[in-house]
Amino acid sequence: GQVKPGHVGIRVNQFGSGAGVDEHPLGVGTYFRPFGTTIYEYPVYTNTYTYTRSANESSPTNEEFNFQDKNGLGLSADIAVSYSVNAPLAPRLFQKYRTDTAGIIAGPLRNAIRNALVNRAAAMGVEEIYGPRKQELLAAVQNDVASFFAPYGLSIEKLFWAGNVRVPEVVLSQINNKIANEQKALAAQAQVATVEAEARQRIASAEGEARAISLQGAALRANPEVLRLRAVERWDGKLPQVTSGATPFVELK
């Protein structure tokens, strides 16, 4: 038998005193395989599998996940999982499930993801699942599944939503209308805040200008000589014309 690059081998003996799963994993190479001995392979590099209802993806059968929100509303979704096998623990993984990678993906792994998703989603509303807490939900499911398989050497590296959570059309329409109304309300609030800010700015400007005029008037009343100085500064040097021909008197006190 041969263990290909990127894989770890598990030797299983069906007969004799050594029957059972060999506790020592096999590295890459070619091995003698006597009668009654089978070598299974698990990938040690990262693989990704997508559970989807589409017949054109990983499987021709419908593998979507069905679950419910806290009010019992039926939802469904496609989920992808990235995984790898911890080579030293590979014999333990086989001892637990007695199947190859395809069997683990179709059976124990899918069941674990479904159970975690059903349990976690049952505590959330559809608006949360479809909206702001969608990633939080999947992260919790990932943590549950990873913790479950860690002792057996199956590393769950990442779960992904392979598309949007599927919601009944009527409910989806209600959610979208609510989101649209909330956006309109936020826009209206922003407009009101802008108008109020502009009004406060105009009031502050008017109050500042009025205060400046008041201070200026008070200063002039306290210092009348300033008025004389300003009159001289503005005088163009021309004396006013008088009919009598007398020279006018300019007071420069």
Helices and strands as residue ranges (DSSP letters): E 2-3, E 7-13, E 20-21, E 29-30, E 37-43, E 47-51, E 65-68, E 74-77, E 79-85, G 87-89, H 90-97, H 101-104, I 105-109, H 110-121, H 126-130, H 134-149, G 150-152, E 154-161, H 169-222, H 225-234
